[in-house]
Amino acid sequence: MRRMNRNKNIWIALLTILTLVLFVACTPASDSGEPGAAEPTPGSETTVEPTPEMEPTPEMEAEETETPNGEGSEVESELEGTRWNLVSMAGEGLLEQSTITLDFDDGELGGNASCNHYGGPYTLEGDSFTVGEMVQTLMACDGLMEQEAAYLEMLRAAESLTLEEDTLTIHTAEGDLVYKPAIDVALEGTEWMLSGIAENDAIVSTWVDADITATFEDGVMAGSAGCNSYTVDYTVDGDSLTLGDAIRTEMACEDDEVMEREDTFLAALENVSAYEIARDTLTLLDGKGNLVMTFTAAAAG
C-alpha cells in the first residue's frame, strides 16, 4: 500500500507539471515587437481609424491658384480682345506719321507693323511670353520699311510680358516694346474717307475712293460720293445704324469710272444696318454682320 501511494503521488506531481506547461504554452504573449512575439489571434486586431483630411478653405484654394501680379491665365484673359498702339521701341519713339499696332484675339496676335499687316500665335506662361511663326503682307512703303523690320525682329525675340493699368510692355534682349491702349475715333464729328467696298468677299479699293467722304452729324450723313454731293438721314441705336434714302446732286462727271464708283457706293449704303469702329477705321455692316464698306478717319492720314 505504501508503494502504491508513492506511485500515486508521483503521477499527481507529473500531471500538475504537465498542466502548468500547457497553461503557459496556451497563454497569448503581448506584442513586444521583438522576434518570437506571438501574433495576435483572429478577431483581436486593433483597428486604427485614419486621420480625416482637412477640407480646403477658400483662402487655401486662393493661395494655390494665385500667381504673382496676376500672371499666367489671368493676364492672358485680360489681354483677350485688347488693342494697343506702340509708343516706343527700345527707348526710341516712332517715325512721324507712322503707326504700329498690336491686337490680341482668340489666342492670336496681329496688327500693322508700319506698312504691312502681320499676325501669328503667341504663348503666355507666367510672365514668359513667346511669339510663334508670323505671316505678313508684302507691300512696300517709302521710309517705313526699316522701322517695320526692326519692330518685327524685336517682337519675334519677345521673352516676357508685363501688363499694368494702361501700359503693355514686351521685354526682349534688344530692349522693350511699350504700348498704350488704342483709342477709337468717334462716329460723329469725324470726317471719314472711303477705303474700300466689299465685292465677292473681298474689300476692293480704287483711286476714286479717296474722293468719297462721309460725316455723321445731327442725324445726317453727308459728303462727296466722288462726283456729286449726297445726304442720308441716319439713326444710331447702340451698334445699329439705320440709313434712309440717299439724295445727291445731279452733276455729271466726264470720267465714267468716277460715276460708276459713285453709283456703287450709294447702292451699297442701302445694305447698311450696323457699324464698328476700331482706332481710326469705320466699318459698315449689313444685317447679317457682313462687311459692306470701310472708311478711315481723315485726320489719321
C-alpha positions as CSV (number, residue, x, y, z in Angstrom):
1,M,0.0,0.0,0.0
2,R,2.8,2.4,0.7
3,R,4.3,1.7,-2.7
4,M,1.0,2.4,-4.4
5,N,0.6,5.7,-2.6
6,R,4.1,6.7,-3.5
7,N,3.4,6.0,-7.2
8,K,0.1,7.8,-7.0
9,N,1.9,10.8,-5.6
10,I,4.4,10.7,-8.4
11,W,1.6,10.7,-11.1
12,I,-0.1,13.5,-9.4
13,A,3.1,15.5,-9.4
14,L,3.7,14.8,-13.1
15,L,0.1,15.7,-14.0
16,T,0.5,19.0,-12.2
17,I,3.7,19.9,-14.0
18,L,2.2,19.0,-17.4
19,T,-0.9,21.1,-16.6
20,L,1.4,24.1,-15.9
21,V,3.4,23.6,-19.1
22,L,0.2,23.5,-21.2
23,F,-1.2,26.6,-19.4
24,V,1.9,28.6,-20.1
25,A,2.1,27.5,-23.8
26,C,-1.5,28.4,-24.4
27,T,-1.4,31.9,-22.8
28,P,-1.1,34.7,-25.6
29,A,2.0,36.8,-25.4
30,S,1.9,40.6,-25.7
31,D,3.2,42.1,-29.0
32,S,6.5,43.4,-27.9
33,G,7.8,43.9,-31.4
34,E,10.7,41.6,-30.7
35,P,11.4,38.4,-32.6
36,G,9.3,35.5,-31.4
37,A,6.5,37.6,-30.1
38,A,3.1,35.9,-30.6
39,E,0.9,37.0,-33.4
40,P,-2.5,38.4,-32.4
41,T,-5.3,36.0,-32.5
42,P,-8.0,36.4,-35.2
43,G,-10.6,39.0,-34.2
44,S,-8.3,40.6,-31.7
45,E,-6.6,43.1,-34.1
46,T,-6.7,46.8,-33.1
47,T,-8.2,49.0,-35.9
48,V,-6.7,52.5,-36.2
49,E,-9.0,55.0,-37.8
50,P,-7.3,57.2,-40.5
51,T,-6.9,60.9,-39.5
52,P,-9.6,62.8,-41.5
53,E,-8.2,65.2,-44.1
54,M,-8.7,68.9,-43.6
55,E,-11.2,70.4,-46.1
56,P,-9.5,73.2,-48.1
57,T,-10.7,76.6,-47.2
58,P,-11.3,79.4,-49.8
59,E,-8.2,81.1,-48.6
60,M,-6.1,77.9,-49.2
61,E,-7.6,77.4,-52.7
62,A,-6.8,81.0,-53.5
63,E,-3.2,80.5,-52.4
64,E,-2.9,77.5,-54.7
65,T,-4.3,79.2,-57.7
66,E,-2.9,82.8,-57.4
67,T,0.2,83.7,-59.3
68,P,2.3,86.9,-58.6
69,N,1.0,90.1,-60.2
70,G,-1.9,88.2,-61.8
71,E,0.4,86.4,-64.2
72,G,-0.5,83.4,-66.3
73,S,-4.0,82.7,-67.4
74,E,-5.3,85.8,-65.6
75,V,-3.1,88.1,-67.7
76,E,-4.0,86.1,-70.9
77,S,-7.6,86.6,-70.1
78,E,-7.0,90.3,-69.6
79,L,-5.2,90.5,-73.0
80,E,-8.0,88.9,-74.9
81,G,-9.8,91.4,-77.1
82,T,-7.5,94.3,-76.3
83,R,-6.0,96.6,-78.8
84,W,-2.7,98.6,-78.4
85,N,-0.6,101.2,-80.2
86,L,3.2,101.1,-79.9
87,V,4.7,104.3,-78.3
88,S,8.3,103.4,-78.1
89,M,10.7,100.7,-79.3
90,A,14.0,100.1,-77.3
91,G,13.5,103.6,-75.8
92,E,13.0,105.3,-79.2
93,G,9.8,106.9,-80.5
94,L,8.2,106.0,-83.8
95,L,8.7,107.8,-87.1
96,E,6.4,110.8,-87.6
97,Q,3.0,109.9,-89.2
98,S,3.6,106.2,-88.7
99,T,1.5,103.8,-86.6
100,I,2.4,100.3,-85.2
101,T,-0.5,98.4,-83.7
102,L,-0.9,95.1,-81.7
103,D,-4.2,93.3,-81.1
104,F,-5.0,90.1,-79.2
105,D,-7.8,87.9,-80.3
106,D,-8.6,84.2,-79.7
107,G,-5.0,83.2,-78.9
108,E,-3.6,85.1,-81.8
109,L,-1.9,88.5,-82.1
110,G,-1.6,90.8,-85.0
111,G,-1.7,94.4,-86.3
112,N,0.0,96.9,-88.5
113,A,3.8,96.9,-88.4
114,S,4.2,100.4,-90.0
115,C,3.3,99.4,-93.6
116,N,2.3,95.7,-93.7
117,H,-0.2,93.8,-91.6
118,Y,1.1,90.8,-89.6
119,G,-0.2,88.1,-87.4
120,G,0.6,84.8,-85.6
121,P,0.1,82.7,-82.4
122,Y,1.6,83.6,-79.0
123,T,2.2,81.7,-75.8
124,L,2.0,83.2,-72.3
125,E,3.1,81.1,-69.3
126,G,3.6,83.1,-66.1
127,D,5.4,86.2,-67.3
128,S,7.1,84.2,-70.1
129,F,5.9,85.4,-73.5
130,T,6.8,84.0,-76.8
131,V,5.6,84.6,-80.4
132,G,5.2,81.8,-82.9
133,E,5.7,82.0,-86.6
134,M,4.1,85.1,-88.1
135,V,2.8,85.9,-91.5
136,Q,2.6,89.3,-93.1
137,T,1.5,91.1,-96.2
138,L,4.1,92.2,-98.7
139,M,3.5,95.8,-99.5
140,A,6.3,98.3,-99.8
141,C,6.1,101.8,-98.2
142,D,8.7,104.5,-98.6
143,G,10.5,105.4,-95.5
144,L,8.8,102.8,-93.2
145,M,10.4,99.5,-94.1
146,E,13.4,99.8,-91.8
147,Q,11.3,100.6,-88.8
148,E,8.9,97.8,-89.7
149,A,11.7,95.3,-90.0
150,A,13.2,96.3,-86.6
151,Y,9.8,96.1,-84.9
152,L,9.0,92.6,-86.2
153,E,12.5,91.4,-85.3
154,M,12.1,92.5,-81.7
155,L,8.6,91.0,-81.5
156,R,9.8,87.6,-82.7
157,A,12.5,87.8,-80.0
158,A,10.0,88.5,-77.2
159,E,10.9,86.9,-73.8
160,S,8.4,88.2,-71.3
161,L,5.4,90.5,-70.9
162,T,4.2,93.0,-68.2
163,L,0.6,94.3,-68.2
164,E,-0.2,97.2,-66.0
165,E,-3.2,99.5,-65.8
166,D,-2.6,101.4,-69.1
167,T,0.7,100.1,-70.3
168,L,1.7,96.9,-72.0
169,T,5.4,96.1,-72.1
170,I,7.0,93.3,-74.1
171,H,10.6,92.6,-73.0
172,T,13.3,91.5,-75.4
173,A,17.1,91.2,-75.3
174,E,17.2,94.2,-77.6
175,G,15.0,96.4,-75.4
176,D,11.4,96.9,-74.6
177,L,8.3,97.4,-76.8
178,V,6.0,99.7,-74.9
179,Y,2.3,100.1,-75.9
180,K,-0.6,102.2,-74.8
181,P,-4.3,101.3,-75.2
182,A,-5.7,102.2,-78.7
183,I,-8.3,104.9,-78.7
184,D,-11.3,104.7,-81.1
185,V,-12.3,107.7,-83.1
186,A,-15.9,108.8,-82.6
187,L,-18.5,108.2,-85.3
188,E,-19.9,111.7,-85.1
189,G,-17.8,114.8,-85.7
190,T,-15.2,112.9,-87.7
191,E,-14.5,113.2,-91.4
192,W,-14.3,109.8,-92.9
193,M,-12.7,108.8,-96.2
194,L,-13.8,105.6,-98.1
195,S,-11.1,102.9,-98.1
196,G,-13.0,100.1,-99.8
197,I,-16.2,98.4,-100.7
198,A,-16.9,94.7,-100.3
199,E,-17.1,92.7,-103.6
200,N,-17.2,88.9,-103.6
201,D,-16.0,88.5,-100.0
202,A,-13.1,90.9,-100.5
203,I,-12.6,94.6,-99.9
204,V,-11.9,96.4,-103.2
205,S,-10.4,99.9,-103.3
206,T,-10.0,102.2,-106.3
207,W,-8.3,105.5,-106.9
208,V,-11.7,107.2,-106.7
209,D,-12.3,106.2,-103.1
210,A,-10.0,109.0,-101.8
211,D,-12.6,111.5,-103.0
212,I,-15.6,109.7,-101.4
213,T,-16.2,111.1,-97.9
214,A,-18.7,110.9,-95.0
215,T,-19.6,112.9,-91.9
216,F,-22.2,112.0,-89.3
217,E,-23.8,114.9,-87.6
218,D,-27.3,115.7,-86.2
219,G,-28.9,112.7,-87.8
220,V,-27.5,113.4,-91.3
221,M,-24.7,111.5,-93.1
222,A,-23.3,113.7,-95.8
223,G,-20.2,114.1,-98.0
224,S,-18.9,113.6,-101.5
225,A,-19.9,110.5,-103.5
226,G,-17.0,111.0,-105.8
227,C,-18.6,113.5,-108.2
228,N,-21.8,114.6,-106.6
229,S,-22.6,115.6,-103.0
230,Y,-25.1,113.4,-101.1
231,T,-27.0,113.3,-97.8
232,V,-28.6,110.4,-96.0
233,D,-30.7,110.5,-92.8
234,Y,-29.5,108.1,-90.1
235,T,-30.3,106.9,-86.6
236,V,-28.0,105.1,-84.2
237,D,-29.0,102.6,-81.5
238,G,-26.0,101.0,-79.9
239,D,-24.1,99.4,-82.8
240,S,-27.1,99.6,-85.1
241,L,-27.0,102.2,-87.9
242,T,-30.1,102.7,-89.9
243,L,-29.8,104.8,-93.1
244,G,-32.6,106.4,-95.1
245,D,-32.6,107.0,-98.9
246,A,-29.7,108.9,-100.3
247,I,-30.2,112.2,-102.0
248,R,-27.5,113.5,-104.3
249,T,-26.9,116.4,-106.6
250,E,-27.1,115.9,-110.4
251,M,-23.8,116.8,-111.7
252,A,-22.3,114.7,-114.4
253,C,-18.5,113.9,-114.3
254,E,-16.7,113.2,-117.5
255,D,-14.8,110.2,-116.1
256,D,-17.0,107.2,-116.4
257,E,-15.0,105.3,-113.7
258,V,-15.9,108.1,-111.2
259,M,-19.6,107.9,-111.9
260,E,-19.6,104.1,-111.7
261,R,-17.8,104.1,-108.4
262,E,-20.3,106.7,-107.1
263,D,-23.3,104.5,-108.1
264,T,-21.6,101.5,-106.4
265,F,-21.1,103.5,-103.2
266,L,-24.6,104.8,-103.0
267,A,-26.1,101.4,-103.8
268,A,-24.0,99.8,-101.1
269,L,-25.3,102.2,-98.5
270,E,-28.8,100.6,-98.9
271,N,-27.4,97.4,-97.3
272,V,-26.0,99.1,-94.1
273,S,-27.5,98.0,-90.8
274,A,-24.7,98.3,-88.3
275,Y,-21.2,99.8,-87.7
276,E,-18.0,99.1,-85.9
277,I,-15.1,101.4,-85.1
278,A,-11.6,100.3,-84.3
279,R,-9.0,103.0,-83.8
280,D,-9.4,105.2,-86.9
281,T,-11.3,102.7,-89.0
282,L,-15.1,102.7,-89.5
283,T,-16.7,99.5,-90.8
284,L,-20.3,99.4,-92.1
285,L,-22.0,96.1,-91.9
286,D,-25.2,94.5,-93.2
287,G,-28.0,92.9,-91.2
288,K,-26.0,89.6,-91.1
289,G,-22.8,91.2,-89.9
290,N,-21.2,91.0,-93.3
291,L,-18.8,93.8,-94.3
292,V,-20.3,96.4,-96.7
293,M,-17.5,99.1,-96.8
294,T,-14.8,100.7,-94.7
295,F,-13.7,104.3,-94.0
296,T,-10.6,105.8,-92.5
297,A,-10.6,108.9,-90.3
298,A,-9.2,111.8,-92.4
299,A,-7.2,113.2,-89.5
300,A,-5.3,110.0,-89.3
301,G,-3.9,110.3,-92.7
